[in-house]
Amino acid sequence: MTVIRESILAGRSAAARESRAAPPLPRNIRETGLTPEAITGLTLKTLYTQGARTGRELTESVRLPFHLLDTILLDLQHRQLVEVGGVRGHGRGGYVFDLTSAGRSRAQEEMETSQYVGPAPVPLDEYRFWVEQQSVLGATIEPGVMMGELGHLILPGDLLRQLGPAINSGRSMFLYGHAGNGKTEIATSIARMLKGKIFLPYAFEVEGRTIVVHDPTAHEREPMEEKEAGPEERDQGLWLTPIPDHDLRYAHIERPVVFTGGELTLEHLDLRYDPHAKFYRAPIQVKANGGVLVIDDLGRQIVRVDDLLNRWMVPLEKRVDYLTLHTGHSFRVPFDCLLVFSTNLEPSELVDEAFLRRINYKIHVENPTREAYERIFQRCCESRSIKFDGSRIDVIYRDYYDRRGIPPRACHPRDLVLHLCDMARFEHRAPTLTAEELDQACRTYFLDQA
């Protein structure tokens, strides 16, 4: 694979190699890093599953430049596996290509090997190269950006000073503290702070096997970036086909955000092979490369915490991970994500010292102070157009927190205000913060343990 990468890089323009701003458009089949047979198989499967397609439509599916794909199509026509069934545009890009009977039989053989249909994969070494070029270690945030994303939360100043360096480290952090104090919301906000787009392949190839990386739930893709065709393309009869400015096997996305919680199992951290479709889906940490991976509610998973954390030991220390195909072939991938653990449990009882040592930042999200609690309550009231009365906070502390020994949480003001709104909606009136209504909200919210 090293030879392939060096060969591909050597074939790129000097400007592309120097700037490394985006994966350059392959100019010939060799620069794709794929064999002609691999592209042929993908083309046949695309026509088999999608039916007759124009050259332009095939290009949009396979995401290789048409002049490369046309080389394959000409060969398939010569071998009488593909035929032209009509014209819907200028030049060969407007030809409608379809399988012949022989082509359909050949496509069925290809489907038995792998049913993957979509953007052509990139070589593993190319995937590694572009992850390294766009590493999350290079993504930094400014204090103003952090304040903007966390401005909807009332947090102590020292917590903000801890979060900033932890996020900019691009490595790992452990958010711990009681439930209801905003750990999940902080983790979600962290994911939004890392601005900037990266190029992520839809799939990469290992030992002839396709591994799908792209996940619409984690990868926000922007519209295809294109530019007008030049004279050379017009001479080829493709003057209506916009020419992309980067390799379209890569999606240009916001830095990924992968969020998982109690549903996490060890299987989510390894390649997931579909024995029917005969291709793989990448694990969550690969989908999160270049972005943020949040493990919420650590300790609530079905899998044993020790087993789960042992799986992270090498990636956290070496920033690489090792995956294994069902054939037994093992390979290395980057582990390049800001890993955020969040838990309501006591860290010392949850994980051992060896693991905690590998977590770069341990940040305690504490219960709100009385002052912070009142500010949160006031903000919640204002968001619902409820007139705020600070004296009501004295009642909550006296009758519930102090008398019943209930610790205040940052989520309590929001939840109590929602109770006020629910009562008002039931009675067809505007919500208010009267002593009677607040007492009813508290009685139906706090558990009576007397």
N, C-alpha and C positions, 0 to 999 in steps of 0.2 A: 504493500500500500504506500510505502514511502516513495517508491519509484514513481507510482502513479501521481502522487501529489507534486513531486518535483517536476514531472513532465508537464502537468497542467499549469503550474506556476510559471514554468519557463516559456510556455506558449502565450502567456498574457502580455498585454501591452505594458510598456514601462510605466505609463501613467497609472494604470490600474494596480500594478504591483506596488508602486510607491505610495499611493493614497490609501489603498485598501479600504475605501469608504463603502464599497458594496461589492458583492460577488459579480465579477464581470460576465457579460454575455458570452457563452462559448461560441467560438467562430467556426469550429469544425467538430466532428464527432469525437476526435481524440480529446479535445478540451472538456467534453462532458464528463470524462472519467468513466464512461460506460462503454460496453462493447456494442458493435452494431447489432449483434444478436439480441442483446437485452432491449434495445430500443425497438427492434423489429417485433419482439414478443409483446411489448407494451402497446404498440400501435395496433397489432392484430386484436388484442384483447379489448382495446378501446372501441374498435369498430364492431366487435362481436357483441359487446354489452350495450353500446349506445346506438348501434345501427349506422346507416350511411351518414357520413360527415364531410363537410367541406374541409379543404386544407386549413383554413383559418380556425374552424371549430376544433380540428384535431390539435392544432397548435395551442389553443386555449386549454385543452384538457391535459395534454402531455407536457405543456409548458417548455417546449424547446423551440428555437427559432425555426420558421417554416423552411428556410433553405437547407437546414440540417434534416428536418423531417422529410422533406421532399426527396432527398437522396435515398432514404429508406423506402418511400412510396414508389419511386421509380424502379427500385430493385424488386419490390413486391409485384408491381405491374409486369415486369419482365418475367418473373417466375409464375405469372398468372394466378397469383393469390389475391390480388386486388384489381378492381376494374373501376373505370370512371363511368358513373351513371347519369351525369348531367353537369350543368354549369350554373352557378349562382353568384357570379362575380367575375372580376378581371383576373387573368392569369391563372396559374395552377392553384393559387390560393383560393380561387373560387370554384375549382373543380369539386364535384361530389364523389367521394371515394367510398366504395363498398366492397365487401368480401365476395369472392367467387366461392363456388362449392368447395374447391380445394382449400381456399383461404379459411373458410369456416371450419373445416376439419383441422387445419393447422392451429387455428385459434383455440379450438377445444382442447388440443394437446397442451397449449400454453396455459390454459385455465386450470388444467389438472396439476400443473407445477405450482402456480400461484394465481389467485384470483384478484390480486391487487390491480386496480385501475385508477389512475390519477396522475398527478405530476410525477415526472420521472425522478427517481431518487438521485441523491448526490453521493459520491464516495464517502466512506467513513472519515477518511483523513481530511477531506474538504470540510466536513461538518466540524471536526475538532478545530481546524484552522480558524473558521469564522466565529466559533464560540470564544476562542481565545482572543481574537481581534476585538470582540465586542463585550469583553468580560464585565460582569457586574462590579468588579473591583474598580472599574473606571467610572462608575456612575456615582456621582456625589450630589448631595442636596445642600442647599443654603438654609440658614436659620429661618429666613422669611418664608421659604417654601414649606418648611416643616410647620411653622406656626399657622400657615394658611390651611394646611391639611388637617391639623389637629385643633384648629381654632374652635370647632364646635364642641370640644371637650374642655372641661375645667380640670387642668392638671397642675400639680405643683411644679414650680420652676426647676427644681433640681431633677425632676423626672425628665423634663425636656432636655436638659443638659446631658443626661445619660443617654437618651435615645439618639441624639444627633450623631455622636461619634460611633455608636453601635451600627446605625444605618449606613454611614459612610464607610465602615470597615468592609462591608460587602461579604461578611463571613457568617456569623451565627449569633443568635441571642436567645435568652431564656426569659420570658415574661411570666412572673409568678405572683400569686396573691389570691385573695378571696374572690369568689364568683361575684359578678355584678359591678366590678369596679372599672370595667372598660378595656380589659386585655384584648378581647377579640376585636373591638373597635379600633384599638391602637394598631393591632396587627394589620387590619384591613386598610387603615390609613397609611401605614408604612408602604404597603404595596402600591398605593397611588402616588407616593412621593417620587419614586424613581422614574423620572421623565426620560424621554428620548426613545427613539425607535431602533430596533435591531432587525437583522435579516436572519430568519430561521427557516431551514428547509422543511418542506412538507414531509419528506421522508429521506432516509439515507440507506445505503446498501452495505451489507456485510456478508462476505462469502456467498454472493449471489442471492442473499435473502433481503427482503424489503422490510424496513422498520419504520412505521408511520410515527411521526413526531407531532404533526399539527393537530391541535385540539381546539375547536371553535370556542369552547368554554373558557379556555385559558389564554388564547392567542387572538387578540383583537387586530384583525387585518384591515389595512387601508386599501382603497381602490388601486388597481393596477396603474403604475406610473409608466407613461409612454411618451414617445416623442415622434415627430414626423419622420417618415421614411426619407432616406437620402437618395441621390441619383442612382447608386448601385442597385438599391432595392426596386426603384422604379423600372430600371432596365430589365429586372427579373419579372415584371408584371405584377409586383406586389405593392403598387403605389397607394392602394387603399388600406394596406395593413400597417398600423402604427408599429414602430420599432421600440421595444422596451429599452430602458437604460440600465438594467441589471438582469442577472440570471433569474428568470421567473420561476425557477424551481424553489426559490426562496421567497417566503412571504415577508413583507415589510410590516412589522407589527410593533405595538407598544411592548415594553418589557413585560415578559409573562408574569402572570399571577396565578399560582396554583394553591388552592385552599382545601384542606382536608381535615377531618376531625375523627369522631368516634368510629366512622366506617373504615378507617385505615387498617389494612392487613399487610402482612409481609409480601403477599402476591402483588400488591400495588407498587412495590419497590423493585420488581424484576420484570423482564420482558414478558409480555402476555401473548402467547402464540395461539392463533386461531387454527385448529387442526383442519377445519373445513375450508376456510379461505386461504390457508397456507401463507400467511404473512404475520408480522408481529406489530404490536402497539407498544410504544415506548413507555417506560415507567414514569411516575409523576416527577421524579427529580430530573429526568431528562427533559420533560416538557417545561420545567421551570428554569432551565439553564438560561442565564442572562437576566434573570428576574428574581422573583421572590417565591419561596415555598413556605407556607404557613401550616404547621402541625398544631391544630387547636385541640384543646381538652386532652392534652397528653395524660395518659393513665386511664382514660375511659375507653380505650380501644379493646376489641375482643382479644387481640393478640397480647401475649405477655410483654410488659414494658421492657424487660431485660432483653428479650429476643429482638424487639423493635429497635432498641437503642444500640445493641451490638451490631446491627446491620449498618448503622451510621458511623461507626468508629473510624474506619479507613477513609471514607469520603470526607469526613470533617477534618481529619489530620492532613491528608494528602491532596485534597481537592480533586480527586479522580475517583471514578467508580468502575467496577468491573461487572459486565453482564455476560450471560451465557446463552447461546442458542440451544435449541432442543437437540441439536446434533452433538453438543458438548464443546463446541468452539467458544472460547472466552475472549473478550475484547475489552479495551479500555475506552471510556467516554469521560468527558470533563464533568466535574461536579462544580458548577459555577453558578450558584444561587445563594441569595441571602436567606438562610434557613432560620425561621422564627418558630420557636416552641412556646406554647402557651399552656399553662396548667393552673388549676385551682388547688392542687395538692401540694404538700410540703416537698420541695425539691430533694432534700436530704433523705427522705423516706422513699422517694420515687426512683432516683437514679444514684449510681455510685460515684465516688470521687473521681475515678478515671474518666468517666463520661463528662462530668461537670467541668473537668479541666479542659476538655476540648471545646466547650462552649465559651466563646470569647467574652460575651457580656451576659451577666445575670442581673436582671432589672426587676425590682420589687414594685408592684403596683398596689399601693396601700389604700386603706379606707380613706374617704374624704375627710378633711378637717371640717369643723363646724362652719367656718367661713366659706369653704369651698362648697359645702352642702347647700348653704343658703343661696349661693350664686347659681348653682345648678338648678335649684328649685325655681328661682326667679326666671331664669332663661326658659325653663320648660313652660312656665305660666305664660310668659310673653309670646312664645311660639303658638299658643292656643288662644291668644287674646283674652287671657284671664288676668284680672287685676291682682297683683301680688301684694301680700300682707306679711311682712317679716315676722310678726308676732305669732303667726301660725307655726313657725318652725320651733318656737319655744315649746309649744304644746306637744309636737311630735317627739321632741327630745325628752320632755318630762314624762309623758304618759306611755311612751313605747320604748325608746332607746334606753333611758335610764331606769324606769320602773320595771321593765320586762327583761332588761339585759340584752336587747337586740342590737347588734352592731350596725351602724349606718353604712350603707353601700351607695355608690355613685348612681346606681340604676333606680334607687327608690324614688327620688323626685319625679322622674319620668313616669314610672309606673303608677304613682299616686295621682298624678295629673291625668293620666289616661282613665283612671277610675272615676275622677270627677267628670270627665267628658262623657263617659259611658252613662253615668247617672243622668246627666243633663239631656243626652240624646233620648233616653228612655222616657223622660218627663217632658220632652219637646220644649226645651228652654236653653238659654245660653249657660255655659258652665261658669260657676263662681267658686271662690275659695272661702266659704263660710266655715265657722267652727263646727257646725253640725255636719256639713257635707264632708269636711276633712276627716272628722271622727269616723264617719261611716266608711270612707275610703280606707282608712287605716285598719278598721276592724275586719274588712273583707280582704285586706291584702296581707297583713302580718298574721302569722300563725299563732293562735292562742295556746300557749304552752303552760298556762296556769293550772 
